[in-house]
Amino acid sequence: MFTNKKFLNKQTGMKLFVYALIIGLFWLKMFYIQTNIFSLNVENANEANILAYNPLSSIFLIFGIGILLGGRRGMFVSYILGSLLLYVNVLFYREYNDFITIPMLNQVANLADLGGSITTIISPMDTFIFIDVFLAAFLLFYLKPSRFQVFKPKRKEGIILAIVAIPLFLINLQWAETERTDLLERTFDRNMLVKYIGVINYHVYDAVLQGKTEMKKTLADSNELVPVINYLNENKSEDSDKLEGAAEGKNVIAISLESTQTFVVDNTLHGEELTPYFNDLKEEGIYFDNFYHQVKQGRTSDSEFLLANSLYPLNRGAVFFTHSGNEYDAMPSVLGENGYYTASMHANDKTFWNRNVMYDSLGFDDFISKEDYNVTPEKSHGWGYLDEYFFEDSLNKMKEMDQPFYTKMITLTNHYPFTLGEEQKLIEEGETGSGTLNRYFQTIRYQDEALKKFVEDFKNSDLYEDTILVIYGDHFGISENHQEAMGEYLGKDINDYEQFQLQRVPLLIFGQGIEGEQNHTVGGQVDLRPTLMNLLGIDDENPIQFGNDLLDEDRRQLMITRDGNFANEEYVGIQGACYNRETGEEVEGEACEEGFNAAQEELEMSDSIVYGDLLRYLDETEMVNSDKQTETNE
């Protein structure tokens, strides 16, 4: 009897030892990835301890569920699936400096077009991320903790592990709240969520958020639109007289320059200008040097959404995928009602970013895509059709269009991983510690040369007198993963303030009748639509727009990023910290409180419009407001 009891105690002890080894293996992997691959900006010892602790509850949860559903094999499947989830996040983070959300999983089709990007972000060292899987297999299937049998967890032990995960997570959350109160309300900051609760717990929370957003459209009603309209009416700038109708009846060509940031403008490499043509061209039009991108996970498609709607994109996923079936009162539709032919021109597959579906919702007449261009291997590199040929073909197509027209062109060549054929390289690579940044200089220089040929051919065409060009950058090209190399190039430390300023993208409005000037107003892509409609002299009756005319000297200067940060005339607010916008010096946080509150309020309102598909109630709500106004007047 004593021998059996002693044997059982030894067997239990060995079983607990194996559990500890397997849990420890996965914890080590998560800890390594979260501390060495993800840039989570750990600021103190307490945060470091939280980061070390937070994997535990998620590990207990996934292993508990695995054992409950499939015993030992279920635990191993959980180990493999958990490892794959971590690795997919590693790859995604390397390219986007962000974590995957459930809406992004709907965009798996985009991976087919990533091409060289995937091979660039995969490292041979990644194999070490999966070595522990073989160790786990040995512990689960071959190690004999007793003389008679291999490790065999019982289903009830799975229940125990899953239940233990709950208090472990509550401890984690309470501990994290000592550093950041209302943590789970800060859904816009995925880096912060992962830092405090861990990457797997973050995905569990993301699933909860997805369930909540799915319900919003079902439960939405017209009453939700009323406070949005009231807020926008209170904060709307007066209509500007500056250049109002200056381009009335003219064609509009909006050129979205892929991954183009303002820091390359008027800058040099090896003593040569990076954008020599654009540097001269901006003197001929209105150039905005404090203009920021406002995109999130949707990247270029988000910038398109901002331009078309003067609404903010979503924090999770891309509107082009998640809400392409919504009703919009978008700029292409409004222009169509005012006699314009509208088309988007992009030499990529129609289905990429779900554009073929979303463009119908935005009211475009046509989508001129890859199948409409003479795309050959000789004229392609990297992501596809080289810009020089795309510009040439597009200009020829526009010469045949009915006028007035509005076309939106999206370039391709200056795209990560920023590679070129030898004949397209017009400048030597950079010499920083980042190959990505070094190659970026070359694709930027090539893009500038392609733009030069297009604009000069445009000036010599019959379109010149009756057309304005709007040239803008769609989003950043160099992420904060390359801060050290960017600091080498710019000759300064890239802190949070400098990183924020690097999110500026060029904006130039050019055409006959528009005199050259450098405009310093603080604005973003959400302001493009009202600016264009003012230039065209078109009365844009859609009251649901968060942007303001960039040419209005009395406009409210407030640029809000999708992260809840902001810039205005005086300050830049970043994650609760406040900086003088001109000097970059940190100031008292109270100075930015109003800006942070406005940012949160606007983003929440914009989200409610998209998630609830509230624009379907626009006519109904305007009628109600009109009736109330009549009653008040009486």
Secondary structure, DSSP 8 states (H G I E B T S, - for coil): -HHHHHHHHHHHHHHHHHHHHHHHHHHHHHHHIIIIIS-----SHHHHHHHHHTHHHHHHHHHHHHHHHHHHHHHHHHHHHHHHHHHHHHHHHHHHSS---HHHHTTGGGGGG-THHHHHH--GGGGGGGHHHHHHHHHHHT--SSSS------HHHHHHHHHHHHHHHHHHHHHHHTTSTTGGG-TT-HHHHHHHH-HHHHHHHHHHHHHHHHHHHHH--GGGHHHHHHHHHHH------TTTTTTTT-EEEEEEETT--GGGTT-EETTEESSHHHHHHGGGSEEESSEE----TTHHHHHHHHHHHS----SSS-HHHHTTTS----HHHHHHHTT-EEEEE-SS-TTGGGHHHHHHHHT-SEEE-GGGS---GGGEETTEE-HHHHHHHHHHHHHTS-SSEEEEEE--SS-TT----GGG--S----SS-HHHHHHHHHHHHHHHHHHHHHHHHHTSTTGGGEEEEEEE-S-SS-GGGHHHHHHHHTS---HHHHHHTTB--EEEE-TT---EEE---EEGGGHHHHHHHHHT------------TT-TTS--EEE-TTS-EEESSEEEETTEEEETTT--EE-GGGGHHHHHHHHHHHHHHHHHHHHTGGGGHHHHHHHHHHHHHHHH-
